[in-house]
Amino acid sequence: MNNLRKLKAAQQAIRAFEPERSASLLAEIDVTASGKLSLHDQSLALAILQNIAAHATAAAQGIAAAKAQLAELRSGSRSLGTYDRAGKRSDADLSTTLARKF
């Protein structure tokens, strides 16, 4: 598989949410390959690399936003006003409660 095909495959892997496969393909690219790329192939390779970079940036921003949202939810749920069986309000401190999986 030549370098341009590896770039295209890496781009497809990024679009398919397969970052490990994409990273593996990018690592396989031979930067010392003999012969030069044509001007068309150079512009195509640049466009593919820019697309991969845009997807990676968007993914990083999405992960940062999700982390911020989780932190906000966690801080907002430290105490939860609930009612017991007698209808009495009790504030349960959730910061020490372990998460349970169902």
N, CA, C and O atoms as a Tinker XYZ file with bonds, in Angstrom:
   408  protein
     1  N      0.857000   -1.176000    0.000000    73     2
     2  CA     0.000000    0.000000    0.000000    64     1     3
     3  C      0.901000    1.237000    0.000000    63     2     4     5
     4  O      1.764000    1.379000    0.866000    81     3
     5  N      0.701000    2.122000   -0.964000    73     3     6
     6  CA     1.546000    3.308000   -1.019000    64     5     7
     7  C      1.096000    4.349000    0.015000    63     6     8     9
     8  O      0.060000    4.202000    0.664000    81     7
     9  N      1.892000    5.382000    0.144000    73     7    10
    10  CA     1.647000    6.381000    1.180000    64     9    11
    11  C      0.313000    7.098000    1.022000    63    10    12    13
    12  O     -0.366000    7.368000    2.013000    81    11
    13  N     -0.066000    7.407000   -0.209000    73    11    14
    14  CA    -1.327000    8.105000   -0.440000    64    13    15
    15  C     -2.516000    7.232000   -0.051000    63    14    16    17
    16  O     -3.491000    7.720000    0.521000    81    15
    17  N     -2.432000    5.952000   -0.360000    73    15    18
    18  CA    -3.503000    5.027000    0.034000    64    17    19
    19  C     -3.563000    4.880000    1.554000    63    18    20    21
    20  O     -4.645000    4.750000    2.125000    81    19
    21  N     -2.402000    4.901000    2.205000    73    19    22
    22  CA    -2.377000    4.829000    3.665000    64    21    23
    23  C     -3.016000    6.073000    4.291000    63    22    24    25
    24  O     -3.718000    5.985000    5.298000    81    23
    25  N     -2.759000    7.231000    3.675000    73    23    26
    26  CA    -3.388000    8.466000    4.154000    64    25    27
    27  C     -4.908000    8.400000    4.016000    63    26    28    29
    28  O     -5.641000    8.767000    4.934000    81    27
    29  N     -5.371000    7.931000    2.861000    73    27    30
    30  CA    -6.817000    7.810000    2.634000    64    29    31
    31  C     -7.433000    6.810000    3.619000    63    30    32    33
    32  O     -8.517000    7.046000    4.152000    81    31
    33  N     -6.741000    5.700000    3.854000    73    31    34
    34  CA    -7.243000    4.703000    4.802000    64    33    35
    35  C     -7.263000    5.266000    6.225000    63    34    36    37
    36  O     -8.182000    4.986000    6.995000    81    35
    37  N     -6.249000    6.057000    6.568000    73    35    38
    38  CA    -6.210000    6.692000    7.888000    64    37    39
    39  C     -7.356000    7.683000    8.038000    63    38    40    41
    40  O     -7.961000    7.783000    9.105000    81    39
    41  N     -7.654000    8.415000    6.969000    73    39    42
    42  CA    -8.774000    9.354000    6.985000    64    41    43
    43  C    -10.095000    8.609000    7.185000    63    42    44    45
    44  O    -10.944000    9.045000    7.962000    81    43
    45  N    -10.264000    7.505000    6.496000    73    43    46
    46  CA   -11.480000    6.707000    6.648000    64    45    47
    47  C    -11.585000    6.131000    8.060000    63    46    48    49
    48  O    -12.678000    6.049000    8.620000    81    47
    49  N    -10.458000    5.736000    8.627000    73    47    50
    50  CA   -10.469000    5.195000    9.989000    64    49    51
    51  C    -10.874000    6.268000   10.994000    63    50    52    53
    52  O    -11.613000    5.985000   11.937000    81    51
    53  N    -10.397000    7.495000   10.801000    73    51    54
    54  CA   -10.795000    8.601000   11.682000    64    53    55
    55  C    -12.294000    8.830000   11.582000    63    54    56    57
    56  O    -12.968000    9.007000   12.597000    81    55
    57  N    -12.813000    8.826000   10.371000    73    55    58
    58  CA   -14.254000    9.035000   10.159000    64    57    59
    59  C    -15.078000    7.898000   10.762000    63    58    60    61
    60  O    -16.230000    8.102000   11.145000    81    59
    61  N    -14.498000    6.717000   10.846000    73    59    62
    62  CA   -15.191000    5.557000   11.407000    64    61    63
    63  C    -14.950000    5.416000   12.907000    63    62    64    65
    64  O    -15.274000    4.385000   13.497000    81    63
    65  N    -14.379000    6.458000   13.525000    73    63    66
    66  CA   -14.093000    6.473000   14.958000    64    65    67
    67  C    -13.168000    5.335000   15.372000    63    66    68    69
    68  O    -13.390000    4.675000   16.387000    81    67
    69  N    -12.122000    5.114000   14.568000    73    67    70
    70  CA   -11.112000    4.103000   14.843000    64    69    71
    71  C     -9.747000    4.780000   14.936000    63    70    72    73
    72  O     -8.921000    4.622000   14.037000    81    71
    73  N     -9.497000    5.540000   16.020000    73    71    74
    74  CA    -8.245000    6.301000   16.107000    64    73    75
    75  C     -7.005000    5.418000   16.173000    63    74    76    77
    76  O     -5.955000    5.807000   15.663000    81    75
    77  N     -7.097000    4.246000   16.782000    73    75    78
    78  CA    -5.932000    3.371000   16.880000    64    77    79
    79  C     -5.504000    2.889000   15.498000    63    78    80    81
    80  O     -4.317000    2.863000   15.176000    81    79
    81  N     -6.486000    2.509000   14.689000    73    79    82
    82  CA    -6.189000    2.041000   13.335000    64    81    83
    83  C     -5.594000    3.178000   12.507000    63    82    84    85
    84  O     -4.643000    2.980000   11.752000    81    83
    85  N     -6.166000    4.366000   12.660000    73    83    86
    86  CA    -5.649000    5.520000   11.930000    64    85    87
    87  C     -4.214000    5.828000   12.336000    63    86    88    89
    88  O     -3.364000    6.069000   11.478000    81    87
    89  N     -3.941000    5.823000   13.628000    73    87    90
    90  CA    -2.581000    6.101000   14.109000    64    89    91
    91  C     -1.603000    5.055000   13.591000    63    90    92    93
    92  O     -0.471000    5.377000   13.231000    81    91
    93  N     -2.042000    3.810000   13.557000    73    91    94
    94  CA    -1.186000    2.735000   13.053000    64    93    95
    95  C     -0.863000    2.953000   11.572000    63    94    96    97
    96  O      0.282000    2.782000   11.156000    81    95
    97  N     -1.862000    3.327000   10.786000    73    95    98
    98  CA    -1.633000    3.579000    9.366000    64    97    99
    99  C     -0.720000    4.774000    9.157000    63    98   100   101
   100  O      0.153000    4.739000    8.289000    81    99
   101  N     -0.904000    5.822000    9.930000    73    99   102
   102  CA    -0.054000    7.008000    9.799000    64   101   103
   103  C      1.390000    6.687000   10.182000    63   102   104   105
   104  O      2.325000    7.236000    9.599000    81   103
   105  N      1.570000    5.799000   11.159000    73   103   106
   106  CA     2.920000    5.418000   11.576000    64   105   107
   107  C      3.625000    4.592000   10.505000    63   106   108   109
   108  O      4.855000    4.565000   10.451000    81   107
   109  N      2.863000    3.929000    9.665000    73   107   110
   110  CA     3.445000    3.097000    8.612000    64   109   111
   111  C      3.900000    3.891000    7.388000    63   110   112   113
   112  O      4.571000    3.345000    6.512000    81   111
   113  N      3.545000    5.157000    7.321000    73   111   114
   114  CA     3.898000    5.948000    6.138000    64   113   115
   115  C      5.403000    6.122000    6.067000    63   114   116   117
   116  O      6.049000    6.514000    7.039000    81   115
   117  N      5.939000    5.828000    4.915000    73   115   118
   118  CA     7.385000    5.909000    4.693000    64   117   119
   119  C      7.737000    7.300000    4.183000    63   118   120   121
   120  O      7.531000    7.612000    3.010000    81   119
   121  N      8.268000    8.128000    5.071000    73   119   122
   122  CA     8.609000    9.499000    4.676000    64   121   123
   123  C      9.884000    9.549000    3.846000    63   122   124   125
   124  O     10.198000   10.581000    3.251000    81   123
   125  N     10.612000    8.450000    3.802000    73   123   126
   126  CA    11.847000    8.424000    3.009000    64   125   127
   127  C     11.640000    7.718000    1.678000    63   126   128   129
   128  O     12.603000    7.326000    1.020000    81   127
   129  N     10.379000    7.557000    1.282000    73   127   130
   130  CA    10.086000    6.842000    0.034000    64   129   131
   131  C     10.758000    7.525000   -1.143000    63   130   132   133
   132  O     10.776000    8.751000   -1.259000    81   131
   133  N     11.303000    6.696000   -2.004000    73   131   134
   134  CA    11.980000    7.269000   -3.169000    64   133   135
   135  C     10.932000    7.782000   -4.151000    63   134   136   137
   136  O      9.808000    7.284000   -4.200000    81   135
   137  N     11.305000    8.743000   -4.898000    73   135   138
   138  CA    10.373000    9.341000   -5.851000    64   137   139
   139  C      9.597000   10.461000   -5.193000    63   138   140   141
   140  O      9.340000   10.443000   -3.989000    81   139
   141  N      9.237000   11.411000   -5.987000    73   139   142
   142  CA     8.507000   12.553000   -5.449000    64   141   143
   143  C      7.057000   12.455000   -5.853000    63   142   144   145
   144  O      6.710000   11.876000   -6.883000    81   143
   145  N      6.221000   13.036000   -5.018000    73   143   146
   146  CA     4.795000   13.078000   -5.342000    64   145   147
   147  C      4.550000   14.143000   -6.408000    63   146   148   149
   148  O      5.216000   15.177000   -6.456000    81   147
   149  N      3.591000   13.855000   -7.240000    73   147   150
   150  CA     3.205000   14.867000   -8.227000    64   149   151
   151  C      2.525000   16.017000   -7.495000    63   150   152   153
   152  O      2.141000   15.875000   -6.334000    81   151
   153  N      2.379000   17.131000   -8.154000    73   151   154
   154  CA     1.743000   18.293000   -7.546000    64   153   155
   155  C      0.305000   17.957000   -7.126000    63   154   156   157
   156  O     -0.155000   18.379000   -6.065000    81   155
   157  N     -0.384000   17.204000   -7.958000    73   155   158
   158  CA    -1.759000   16.792000   -7.632000    64   157   159
   159  C     -1.779000   15.920000   -6.372000    63   158   160   161
   160  O     -2.596000   16.139000   -5.477000    81   159
   161  N     -0.885000   14.941000   -6.304000    73   159   162
   162  CA    -0.822000   14.061000   -5.131000    64   161   163
   163  C     -0.405000   14.825000   -3.876000    63   162   164   165
   164  O     -0.863000   14.513000   -2.777000    81   163
   165  N      0.457000   15.821000   -4.036000    73   163   166
   166  CA     0.853000   16.633000   -2.885000    64   165   167
   167  C     -0.340000   17.398000   -2.333000    63   166   168   169
   168  O     -0.553000   17.436000   -1.121000    81   167
   169  N     -1.121000   18.010000   -3.228000    73   167   170
   170  CA    -2.281000   18.765000   -2.758000    64   169   171
   171  C     -3.331000   17.831000   -2.160000    63   170   172   173
   172  O     -4.009000   18.190000   -1.197000    81   171
   173  N     -3.465000   16.638000   -2.726000    73   171   174
   174  CA    -4.395000   15.654000   -2.182000    64   173   175
   175  C     -3.944000   15.191000   -0.798000    63   174   176   177
   176  O     -4.759000   15.084000    0.118000    81   175
   177  N     -2.658000   14.918000   -0.645000    73   175   178
   178  CA    -2.123000   14.501000    0.652000    64   177   179
   179  C     -2.297000   15.601000    1.692000    63   178   180   181
   180  O     -2.635000   15.322000    2.843000    81   179
   181  N     -2.071000   16.835000    1.297000    73   179   182
   182  CA    -2.239000   17.963000    2.214000    64   181   183
   183  C     -3.696000   18.087000    2.653000    63   182   184   185
   184  O     -3.976000   18.317000    3.829000    81   183
   185  N     -4.619000   17.935000    1.709000    73   183   186
   186  CA    -6.048000   18.020000    2.037000    64   185   187
   187  C     -6.453000   16.906000    2.995000    63   186   188   189
   188  O     -7.226000   17.136000    3.924000    81   187
   189  N     -5.938000   15.710000    2.774000    73   187   190
   190  CA    -6.256000   14.582000    3.654000    64   189   191
   191  C     -5.696000   14.828000    5.051000    63   190   192   193
   192  O     -6.379000   14.591000    6.048000    81   191
   193  N     -4.456000   15.303000    5.125000    73   191   194
   194  CA    -3.856000   15.579000    6.431000    64   193   195
   195  C     -4.596000   16.696000    7.165000    63   194   196   197
   196  O     -4.763000   16.627000    8.383000    81   195
   197  N     -5.040000   17.722000    6.440000    73   195   198
   198  CA    -5.811000   18.789000    7.066000    64   197   199
   199  C     -7.145000   18.265000    7.584000    63   198   200   201
   200  O     -7.610000   18.678000    8.647000    81   199
   201  N     -7.758000   17.355000    6.830000    73   199   202
   202  CA    -9.014000   16.759000    7.258000    64   201   203
   203  C     -8.823000   15.912000    8.512000    63   202   204   205
   204  O     -9.637000   15.969000    9.434000    81   203
   205  N     -7.754000   15.132000    8.544000    73   203   206
   206  CA    -7.448000   14.315000    9.725000    64   205   207
   207  C     -7.208000   15.212000   10.929000    63   206   208   209
   208  O     -7.691000   14.921000   12.024000    81   207
   209  N     -6.468000   16.301000   10.739000    73   207   210
   210  CA    -6.200000   17.242000   11.829000    64   209   211
   211  C     -7.490000   17.886000   12.323000    63   210   212   213
   212  O     -7.671000   18.062000   13.528000    81   211
   213  N     -8.393000   18.240000   11.401000    73   211   214
   214  CA    -9.674000   18.841000   11.798000    64   213   215
   215  C    -10.512000   17.863000   12.612000    63   214   216   217
   216  O    -11.120000   18.240000   13.614000    81   215
   217  N    -10.541000   16.602000   12.176000    73   215   218
   218  CA   -11.286000   15.596000   12.929000    64   217   219
   219  C    -10.671000   15.378000   14.314000    63   218   220   221
   220  O    -11.394000   15.238000   15.300000    81   219
   221  N     -9.358000   15.350000   14.386000    73   219   222
   222  CA    -8.685000   15.150000   15.673000    64   221   223
   223  C     -8.947000   16.328000   16.608000    63   222   224   225
   224  O     -9.167000   16.133000   17.803000    81   223
   225  N     -8.925000   17.540000   16.074000    73   223   226
   226  CA    -9.208000   18.724000   16.883000    64   225   227
   227  C    -10.646000   18.702000   17.379000    63   226   228   229
   228  O    -10.902000   18.985000   18.549000    81   227
   229  N    -11.577000   18.372000   16.508000    73   227   230
   230  CA   -12.981000   18.302000   16.903000    64   229   231
   231  C    -13.195000   17.235000   17.977000    63   230   232   233
   232  O    -13.955000   17.441000   18.924000    81   231
   233  N    -12.527000   16.107000   17.826000    73   231   234
   234  CA   -12.650000   15.041000   18.828000    64   233   235
   235  C    -12.095000   15.497000   20.172000    63   234   236   237
   236  O    -12.694000   15.239000   21.216000    81   235
   237  N    -10.955000   16.170000   20.145000    73   235   238
   238  CA   -10.362000   16.664000   21.391000    64   237   239
   239  C    -11.270000   17.690000   22.058000    63   238   240   241
   240  O    -11.417000   17.683000   23.281000    81   239
   241  N    -11.883000   18.578000   21.266000    73   239   242
   242  CA   -12.802000   19.563000   21.828000    64   241   243
   243  C    -14.042000   18.892000   22.392000    63   242   244   245
   244  O    -14.553000   19.305000   23.432000    81   243
   245  N    -14.526000   17.867000   21.719000    73   243   246
   246  CA   -15.693000   17.120000   22.213000    64   245   247
   247  C    -15.399000   16.415000   23.521000    63   246   248   249
   248  O    -16.235000   16.398000   24.424000    81   247
   249  N    -14.221000   15.837000   23.626000    73   247   250
   250  CA   -13.822000   15.156000   24.860000    64   249   251
   251  C    -13.689000   16.161000   25.992000    63   250   252   253
   252  O    -14.116000   15.886000   27.113000    81   251
   253  N    -13.100000   17.325000   25.715000    73   251   254
   254  CA   -12.963000   18.359000   26.742000    64   253   255
   255  C    -14.332000   18.853000   27.200000    63   254   256   257
   256  O    -14.542000   19.074000   28.393000    81   255
   257  N    -15.260000   19.028000   26.266000    73   255   258
   258  CA   -16.609000   19.468000   26.618000    64   257   259
   259  C    -17.328000   18.415000   27.462000    63   258   260   261
   260  O    -18.024000   18.749000   28.421000    81   259
   261  N    -17.156000   17.152000   27.101000    73   259   262
   262  CA   -17.785000   16.076000   27.876000    64   261   263
   263  C    -17.217000   16.012000   29.290000    63   262   264   265
   264  O    -17.957000   15.804000   30.252000    81   263
   265  N    -15.902000   16.190000   29.415000    73   263   266
   266  CA   -15.276000   16.199000   30.741000    64   265   267
   267  C    -15.813000   17.358000   31.580000    63   266   268   269
   268  O    -16.097000   17.191000   32.767000    81   267
   269  N    -15.950000   18.526000   30.963000    73   267   270
   270  CA   -16.463000   19.687000   31.680000    64   269   271
   271  C    -17.905000   19.461000   32.111000    63   270   272   273
   272  O    -18.294000   19.835000   33.218000    81   271
   273  N    -18.696000   18.850000   31.239000    73   271   274
   274  CA   -20.087000   18.551000   31.569000    64   273   275
   275  C    -20.170000   17.562000   32.720000    63   274   276   277
   276  O    -20.978000   17.732000   33.632000    81   275
   277  N    -19.344000   16.538000   32.681000    73   275   278
   278  CA   -19.338000   15.554000   33.765000    64   277   279
   279  C    -18.921000   16.188000   35.088000    63   278   280   281
   280  O    -19.498000   15.887000   36.133000    81   279
   281  N    -17.923000   17.063000   35.045000    73   279   282
   282  CA   -17.491000   17.747000   36.262000    64   281   283
   283  C    -18.608000   18.626000   36.812000    63   282   284   285
   284  O    -18.811000   18.691000   38.025000    81   283
   285  N    -19.334000   19.303000   35.918000    73   283   286
   286  CA   -20.449000   20.150000   36.344000    64   285   287
   287  C    -21.577000   19.313000   36.955000    63   286   288   289
   288  O    -22.160000   19.686000   37.974000    81   287
   289  N    -21.868000   18.194000   36.326000    73   287   290
   290  CA   -22.897000   17.304000   36.870000    64   289   291
   291  C    -22.489000   16.733000   38.223000    63   290   292   293
   292  O    -23.303000   16.614000   39.139000    81   291
   293  N    -21.208000   16.383000   38.327000    73   291   294
   294  CA   -20.699000   15.825000   39.569000    64   293   295
   295  C    -20.783000   16.860000   40.698000    63   294   296   297
   296  O    -21.185000   16.534000   41.815000    81   295
   297  N    -20.403000   18.098000   40.404000    73   295   298
   298  CA   -20.436000   19.129000   41.443000    64   297   299
   299  C    -21.869000   19.493000   41.811000    63   298   300   301
   300  O    -22.149000   19.836000   42.960000    81   299
   301  N    -22.778000   19.421000   40.840000    73   299   302
   302  CA   -24.172000   19.732000   41.121000    64   301   303
   303  C    -24.902000   18.635000   41.855000    63   302   304   305
   304  O    -25.959000   18.871000   42.441000    81   303
   305  N    -24.349000   17.439000   41.828000    73   303   306
   306  CA   -25.036000   16.314000   42.470000    64   305   307
   307  C    -24.394000   15.909000   43.787000    63   306   308   309
   308  O    -24.642000   14.810000   44.283000    81   307
   309  N    -23.583000   16.771000   44.353000    73   307   310
   310  CA   -22.944000   16.437000   45.635000    64   309   311
   311  C    -23.982000   16.227000   46.736000    63   310   312   313
   312  O    -23.802000   15.382000   47.613000    81   311
   313  N    -25.050000   16.987000   46.687000    73   311   314
   314  CA   -26.132000   16.746000   47.643000    64   313   315
   315  C    -27.436000   16.719000   46.869000    63   314   316   317
   316  O    -27.638000   17.489000   45.931000    81   315
   317  N    -28.291000   15.845000   47.267000    73   315   318
   318  CA   -29.537000   15.647000   46.562000    64   317   319
   319  C    -30.661000   15.674000   47.580000    63   318   320   321
   320  O    -30.708000   14.850000   48.494000    81   319
   321  N    -31.554000   16.618000   47.415000    73   319   322
   322  CA   -32.682000   16.692000   48.345000    64   321   323
   323  C    -33.682000   15.598000   48.029000    63   322   324   325
   324  O    -34.248000   15.574000   46.936000    81   323
   325  N    -33.908000   14.692000   48.968000    73   323   326
   326  CA   -34.845000   13.597000   48.761000    64   325   327
   327  C    -35.809000   13.530000   49.938000    63   326   328   329
   328  O    -35.635000   14.221000   50.942000    81   327
   329  N    -36.801000   12.709000   49.801000    73   327   330
   330  CA   -37.794000   12.526000   50.853000    64   329   331
   331  C    -37.774000   11.078000   51.313000    63   330   332   333
   332  O    -37.636000   10.161000   50.504000    81   331
   333  N    -37.914000   10.878000   52.628000    73   331   334
   334  CA   -37.971000    9.515000   53.137000    64   333   335
   335  C    -39.404000    9.007000   53.045000    63   334   336   337
   336  O    -40.274000    9.704000   52.522000    81   335
   337  N    -39.658000    7.810000   53.544000    73   335   338
   338  CA   -40.983000    7.198000   53.432000    64   337   339
   339  C    -42.053000    7.954000   54.214000    63   338   340   341
   340  O    -43.237000    7.882000   53.886000    81   339
   341  N    -41.639000    8.667000   55.232000    73   339   342
   342  CA   -42.589000    9.433000   56.038000    64   341   343
   343  C    -42.875000   10.801000   55.406000    63   342   344   345
   344  O    -43.675000   11.570000   55.940000    81   343
   345  N    -42.244000   11.103000   54.301000    73   343   346
   346  CA   -42.464000   12.373000   53.636000    64   345   347
   347  C    -41.593000   13.492000   54.161000    63   346   348   349
   348  O    -41.794000   14.658000   53.821000    81   347
   349  N    -40.628000   13.139000   54.987000    73   347   350
   350  CA   -39.714000   14.116000   55.552000    64   349   351
   351  C    -38.564000   14.343000   54.585000    63   350   352   353
   352  O    -38.010000   13.402000   54.017000    81   351
   353  N    -38.217000   15.620000   54.409000    73   351   354
   354  CA   -37.115000   15.927000   53.494000    64   353   355
   355  C    -35.779000   15.654000   54.162000    63   354   356   357
   356  O    -35.556000   16.038000   55.311000    81   355
   357  N    -34.900000   14.994000   53.439000    73   355   358
   358  CA   -33.551000   14.739000   53.947000    64   357   359
   359  C    -32.559000   15.039000   52.842000    63   358   360   361
   360  O    -32.763000   14.650000   51.693000    81   359
   361  N    -31.504000   15.721000   53.183000    73   359   362
   362  CA   -30.454000   16.017000   52.210000    64   361   363
   363  C    -29.380000   14.958000   52.331000    63   362   364   365
   364  O    -28.660000   14.893000   53.328000    81   363
   365  N    -29.282000   14.138000   51.314000    73   363   366
   366  CA   -28.286000   13.070000   51.317000    64   365   367
   367  C    -27.001000   13.591000   50.696000    63   366   368   369
   368  O    -27.018000   14.150000   49.599000    81   367
   369  N    -25.911000   13.413000   51.378000    73   367   370
   370  CA   -24.605000   13.800000   50.837000    64   369   371
   371  C    -24.112000   12.666000   49.953000    63   370   372   373
   372  O    -23.832000   11.565000   50.427000    81   371
   373  N    -24.012000   12.949000   48.672000    73   371   374
   374  CA   -23.636000   11.906000   47.711000    64   373   375
   375  C    -22.144000   11.849000   47.441000    63   374   376   377
   376  O    -21.693000   10.992000   46.681000    81   375
   377  N    -21.382000   12.723000   48.031000    73   375   378
   378  CA   -19.961000   12.751000   47.713000    64   377   379
   379  C    -19.230000   11.512000   48.216000    63   378   380   381
   380  O    -18.185000   11.155000   47.673000    81   379
   381  N    -19.753000   10.855000   49.236000    73   379   382
   382  CA   -19.093000    9.666000   49.762000    64   381   383
   383  C    -19.750000    8.376000   49.289000    63   382   384   385
   384  O    -19.226000    7.288000   49.527000    81   383
   385  N    -20.894000    8.492000   48.623000    73   383   386
   386  CA   -21.599000    7.308000   48.151000    64   385   387
   387  C    -20.907000    6.744000   46.913000    63   386   388   389
   388  O    -20.556000    7.477000   45.989000    81   387
   389  N    -20.726000    5.453000   46.919000    73   387   390
   390  CA   -20.103000    4.797000   45.760000    64   389   391
   391  C    -21.122000    4.602000   44.658000    63   390   392   393
   392  O    -22.294000    4.343000   44.930000    81   391
   393  N    -20.696000    4.720000   43.447000    73   391   394
   394  CA   -21.568000    4.491000   42.309000    64   393   395
   395  C    -21.842000    2.998000   42.206000    63   394   396   397
   396  O    -20.956000    2.169000   42.409000    81   395
   397  N    -23.071000    2.682000   41.891000    73   395   398
   398  CA   -23.447000    1.273000   41.742000    64   397   399
   399  C    -23.871000    1.030000   40.313000    63   398   400   401
   400  O    -24.526000    1.866000   39.693000    81   399
   401  N    -23.493000   -0.115000   39.802000    73   399   402
   402  CA   -23.889000   -0.481000   38.456000    64   401   403
   403  C    -25.043000   -1.465000   38.530000    63   402   404   405
   404  O    -25.043000   -2.381000   39.353000    81   403
   405  N    -25.999000   -1.271000   37.685000    73   403   406
   406  CA   -27.171000   -2.148000   37.679000    64   405   407
   407  C    -27.085000   -3.134000   36.551000    63   406   408
   408  O    -27.983000   -3.959000   36.383000    81   407
